[in-house]
Amino acid sequence: MQSSYSGATPEEKVEPLSPDPTVSVAAKTASVQELAPPGGRSRELSEDPQPFSAFLTDRFGRQHRYLRISLTEKCNLRCQYCMPEEGVKLTPRSQLLSTAEVLALARLFVQEGVEKIRLTGGEPLIRPDVVHVVAELRKLQGLKTIAVTTNGMNLARLLPSLKEAGLDLLNISLDSLVPAKFEFIVRRKGFHKVMEGIDKAIELGYNPVKVNCVVMRGLNEDELLDFVALTEKKPLEVRFIEYMPFDGNKWNFRKMVSYQEMLDRIRQRWPDLEKLPAGETDTAKIFKVPGFQGQVGFITSMSEHFCGSCNRLRVTADGNLKVCLFGNAEVSLRDCLRSGASEEELLQIIGAAVGRKKQQHAGMFSISQMKNRPMILIVSEAPKGRCQHLPNSTRPQLFNCICTPVSTKYPQHCSPHRSLSLLQTIWLRQTLGALTAIVSALSNSYTVRIEVRSAPSLLQALAKGERKRIAMPKMDSRGSVAALKGVHGPSDHLTHTDAQGRASMVDVGGKPVSRRTAAASATVLLGEKAFWLVKENQLAKGDALAVAQIAGIMAAKQTSALIPLCHPIPLDRVAVSLELVEPGWRVVVTATCVASGRTGVEMEALTAASLAALALYDMCKAVTRDIVIQDVRLLSKTGGQRGDYHH
């Protein structure tokens, strides 16, 4: 018996972008972090042809020609690195993109210059209308490539129809060649089905057939050579993926096997392994054993990121746009579609998100600590309005929010304003949704006053730039704001001086003990000669990276002896990593410190990063004195009374 799917059916017809009268805008709070408010980053549609869409080009010049669309959240496996054994809570059917909405968004992105679409999941091949989706995508003029990433369980059965519909490329996940280990990793049977799917793909002429393998220490790194051996007789491209941190997968640095370690191990067996040229936006570093039919690749997201050439955007199954795989901000395109957004308004929203894409992700240690704490945009410091919903009291007033409500319920003298555009309305709804959580959490301890002003005044304030960012408080498992009372925010004076300006150590005795983390980084510009000597471990003094790593760890533990007013803190953990980055001949040092105490550990993290950089300088100074240490900075800090910080 086939289980019902929570999306749309193949019979749905693709309609023009039009409103759904049964659905109101309820955009997720998280989307606001990346969505610029009205009057911010706005671009007009032009009738003149452009080399590439401005809406899909970010401020670093990256052109996003590749769109990944998730067709479903469901999966018939439970891979250990992907989801908990019991699965994940699924989004209600009504909140998932319908087939018509998927195709409407795909059409819009292709019109703007997207040339490749990859269908993902969950597991996309469990969606009943996946063949229909591929066939409809094939009709889009300008779309050059349609690809699918699958676990292969249903592939042998569906692939002939998918190929006929127009499927160009295949990526098949396979993390072990040992049936029992495969079953352990994915928590389901089915190894032979996956192998049948791979053989069927070869039979139907797919070349290469890409096989994705997530490498985890202590689990499957001993099979590296076996996977490479598969490429001898078969047209496969086995792609080894560094284990990446995501919510719920219990990522641990010690489980990650780096690209360089994998490459070294393979070269011990095949020393003539040669590197193949790569395209400008390729994510994989490709190698080939001479004489082998296939090849191997490495996805180095953690040890050597490829953010600088990233050309990918993602649309989730519930219609959220993600501009970065590791980012925690999303914009709901579904809500815009269902609210009657025109193509121009959708493109403004997409362009705002793309325009705020960061230059690169935060690094493996920071990513592993990141919480899903989106930012929201609010209007503040504006003239007072006439409608106050909460009474005054003697309790302290924490927020003074000026906004125009657009919900369905209004006080009698506060009516909705028809002059707001759809983009402005969506932005205001998102803002108010976030404020609701804050009001609910603070109402017992603070007076939170929301003041209403007229739409023209609001838009004038927006045009003048009267807006600021605030960090959303951390949400607990029940969706309420946790640990908000007592959060003081940044101080407006130096805390290490007394009233007379003399140095004074802060008394932390009254602070509660909490879990504290901090991450910091430093960059060392070595120059070409020293860089290669370090990379090949050919320095006369020895292994520079190992020495610098140990120096950073030791320095973190000695911070209070080096920085006069720092408190001695028993550290639970110190981790120091050094990433070799060939462009610029630089080494990026990342230090992470964790402790349970009454004060933070950012100074420990900064000291560790700084001393590791200095140790690297010392190891290389005989080769060159033109070494520069720069960009020593705090990346993140959590657990303090002033709230969390993420660079």
Secondary structure, DSSP 8 states (H G I E B T S, - for coil): -----SS--TT-----S---TT------GGGGGT---TTSS-----SS--SS-GGGB-TT--B--EEEEE--S--S---TTTS-TT------GGGS--HHHHHHHHHHHHHTT--EEEEESS-GGGSTTHHHHHHHHHTSTT--EEEEEE-STTHHHHHHHHHHHT--EEEEE---SSHHHHHHHHSS--HHHHHHHHHHHHHTT-SSEEEEEEEBTTTTGGGHHHHHHHTTTS-EEEEEEE----TTS---GGGB--HHHHHHHHHHH-TT-EE----TT--EEEEE-TT-SSEEEEE-TTTS--GGG--EEEE-TTSEEESSTT----EEHHHHHHTT--HHHHHHHHHHHHHT--SS---HHHHHH-----EEEE--S----SEE-S---SS-EEEEEEE---SS---TT----TTS-HHHHHHHHHHHHHHHHHHHHHTTTSEEEEEE--HHHHHHHHHTT--EEEE---B-TTSSB-S-TT---S-SS-TTB-TTS-B-----TTS--EEEEEEEEEEEE--HHHHHHHHTT--TT--HHHHHHHHHHHHHHTHHHHSTT-----EEEEEEEEEEETTTTEEEEEEEEEEEESS--HHHHHHHHHHHHHHHHHHHTTT-S--EEEEEEEEEEESSTT--EE-
